[in-house]
Amino acid sequence: MSGLKIVLMIVFIIVCIALTAIVLMQEGKSQGLGAIAGAADTYWGKNKGRSLEGKLELITKILCAAFMILAIVLNIRGI
């Protein structure tokens, strides 16, 4: 096994663990009856990108992209 593949496997494992932790930190999306009455349009709903929840979603998207790219690269036969 080449040194590059070992390094990529270690990075892949770190990304997997981080992705699992970030997904578990996020809140559930069930809003119940509040979404029907319009209660979802609050201050936190409008400024979601600046809140902790917005940052967790951004980190999740980045880690998902890294996971997919590393999975594809690790399955290439030449490495």
PyMOL commands that set and color helices and strands:
alter all, ss='L'
color gray80, all
select helices_A, chain A and resi 3-25+34-37+43-46+48-50+52-74
alter helices_A, ss='H'
color red, helices_A
deselect
rebuild
show_as cartoon
